[in-house]
Amino acid sequence: MTTSHKNKTFSTLLAILLGGVGAHRFYLYGKKDLWAWAAALTYALLAFAAVARLPQSVFIAFLILVIISFFVGLISALVIGLTPDEKWDVQHNAASGRNSNSSWFVILLVALTFALGSTALIATIARGFDLYLTGGAFG
């Protein structure tokens, strides 16, 4: 019995674009993955807090969860993209009957992930210090 072949490049791209929502985990592990549902729930809670006009402190708490979830998605993209093809096939394609052959595009995605993640981290730290030290006086 063969199962579907999980593409490493597509998984990396999903983790970059929709990793905060858990899309890459739904692709890799299916609907029964608890971490994927936890990531999706953070976005649902943020949307609920915005629509229900909950107090700002609750909204900020959910926003912090979304930011953490975003960074976890980027870290997952790095881990997926840097996993050797042989190890990837053992973990995700053992029963597919096919071998992975990732191209240079995965390395470009990893470089993009690193650039995006480092920029987002620096911006988050800068904004956090702005809010803490000046109360948001600079924007």
Backbone torsions as a table, in degrees:
resi	resn	phi	psi	omega
1	MET	NA	125.8	178.7
2	THR	-104.7	147.6	176.4
3	THR	-110.2	173.1	-178.5
4	SER	-68.2	146.2	-179.5
5	HIS	-83.9	126.7	-179.7
6	LYS	-92.0	119.1	-176.4
7	ASN	-84.5	124.7	-177.9
8	LYS	-67.6	-38.9	-180.0
9	THR	-65.3	-44.9	178.6
10	PHE	-65.0	-38.3	178.0
11	SER	-63.6	-41.3	177.9
12	THR	-63.7	-44.1	179.4
13	LEU	-63.4	-42.5	177.0
14	LEU	-61.6	-40.9	-179.8
15	ALA	-65.8	-34.8	177.9
16	ILE	-69.3	-50.8	-172.7
17	LEU	-78.3	-44.1	-174.0
18	LEU	-129.2	26.1	-178.2
19	GLY	-65.8	-32.9	178.4
20	GLY	-63.8	-28.1	178.7
21	VAL	-86.8	-14.2	179.2
22	GLY	91.7	16.9	-176.5
23	ALA	-61.3	-38.0	-179.9
24	HIS	-67.0	-32.5	178.4
25	ARG	-73.3	-36.7	174.4
26	PHE	-62.4	-40.0	178.8
27	TYR	-64.9	-43.7	-175.0
28	LEU	-79.7	-40.5	-170.6
29	TYR	-115.2	-9.4	177.4
30	GLY	89.6	-171.4	-174.6
31	LYS	-73.9	-10.6	-176.6
32	LYS	-92.0	3.6	-177.8
33	ASP	-79.0	118.7	-177.2
34	LEU	-68.8	-35.7	-179.8
35	TRP	-66.8	-34.6	177.5
36	ALA	-65.5	-43.0	178.5
37	TRP	-67.7	-35.1	177.2
38	ALA	-64.3	-40.9	178.2
39	ALA	-65.8	-43.5	179.2
40	ALA	-64.9	-35.3	180.0
41	LEU	-65.2	-34.2	179.2
42	THR	-61.5	-40.3	178.2
43	TYR	-70.4	-36.4	177.4
44	ALA	-65.0	-39.8	178.3
45	LEU	-65.5	-39.6	178.2
46	LEU	-64.2	-43.3	178.1
47	ALA	-62.8	-41.1	178.0
48	PHE	-62.9	-42.9	179.7
49	ALA	-63.2	-36.0	179.3
50	ALA	-72.1	-43.6	-177.9
51	VAL	-71.7	-40.7	-177.4
52	ALA	-80.0	-4.2	-179.6
53	ARG	53.6	50.0	176.4
54	LEU	-68.9	164.8	180.0
55	PRO	-55.5	152.3	-175.6
56	GLN	-59.6	-33.5	-179.7
57	SER	-64.9	-36.7	177.7
58	VAL	-69.7	-42.7	178.2
59	PHE	-60.2	-43.2	179.6
60	ILE	-65.9	-37.7	177.6
61	ALA	-62.1	-43.6	177.1
62	PHE	-68.0	-35.7	177.4
63	LEU	-63.7	-38.3	176.6
64	ILE	-63.3	-39.9	176.5
65	LEU	-62.3	-39.0	179.1
66	VAL	-66.5	-41.5	178.8
67	ILE	-63.3	-43.9	177.5
68	ILE	-62.1	-42.7	179.0
69	SER	-62.3	-38.2	176.6
70	PHE	-61.1	-46.0	179.6
71	PHE	-67.4	-35.3	176.0
72	VAL	-63.5	-38.7	176.3
73	GLY	-62.1	-40.5	178.6
74	LEU	-68.3	-39.8	176.8
75	ILE	-64.3	-39.5	176.7
76	SER	-61.9	-38.8	177.8
77	ALA	-62.5	-39.9	177.4
78	LEU	-64.9	-44.0	-179.4
79	VAL	-64.2	-45.5	-179.7
80	ILE	-63.8	-47.7	-176.4
81	GLY	-65.9	-30.8	-178.3
82	LEU	-92.9	-1.5	176.4
83	THR	-71.7	128.6	177.4
84	PRO	-60.8	149.8	-177.4
85	ASP	-58.2	-38.2	-178.8
86	GLU	-64.3	-44.4	179.2
87	LYS	-67.9	-37.6	177.3
88	TRP	-59.1	-45.2	-179.4
89	ASP	-65.6	-36.8	177.9
90	VAL	-65.5	-40.6	-176.9
91	GLN	-76.0	-42.4	-168.6
92	HIS	-119.4	-15.3	-175.2
93	ASN	-128.7	29.0	-176.4
94	ALA	-61.5	-36.4	-176.1
95	ALA	-103.2	7.0	-176.0
96	SER	-80.8	-23.1	-179.3
97	GLY	80.5	6.9	179.4
98	ARG	-125.8	156.8	175.4
99	ASN	-107.6	145.4	176.9
100	SER	-80.3	147.8	175.2
101	ASN	-140.9	80.6	-177.4
102	SER	-69.9	142.6	-179.0
103	SER	-99.5	-172.1	179.4
104	TRP	-67.0	-17.4	-179.2
105	PHE	-61.8	-32.0	177.7
106	VAL	-63.3	-40.4	179.6
107	ILE	-66.6	-37.0	174.6
108	LEU	-63.3	-39.8	177.3
109	LEU	-65.1	-38.0	178.0
110	VAL	-65.5	-42.9	177.9
111	ALA	-63.3	-41.4	176.4
112	LEU	-62.1	-42.0	179.1
113	THR	-61.8	-45.0	179.9
114	PHE	-62.7	-43.3	179.2
115	ALA	-64.6	-46.5	179.7
116	LEU	-64.0	-44.5	-178.5
117	GLY	-66.1	-43.4	-179.6
118	SER	-67.9	-38.8	177.2
119	THR	-64.7	-44.7	179.5
120	ALA	-65.1	-37.9	179.2
121	LEU	-65.9	-44.8	178.8
122	ILE	-63.1	-42.6	179.0
123	ALA	-64.6	-39.4	179.1
124	THR	-66.0	-43.2	178.5
125	ILE	-64.3	-43.7	179.9
126	ALA	-61.8	-44.8	179.8
127	ARG	-67.0	-37.3	177.3
128	GLY	-62.2	-43.9	177.3
129	PHE	-66.1	-37.8	177.3
130	ASP	-60.5	-46.3	-179.7
131	LEU	-66.9	-38.6	-177.5
132	TYR	-72.3	-44.7	-173.0
133	LEU	-86.0	-33.8	-175.5
134	THR	-117.7	-2.9	-177.4
135	GLY	73.1	18.7	179.3
136	GLY	87.4	25.3	-177.1
137	ALA	-65.3	-21.4	-178.2
138	PHE	-98.7	24.5	176.6
139	GLY	136.0	NA	NA
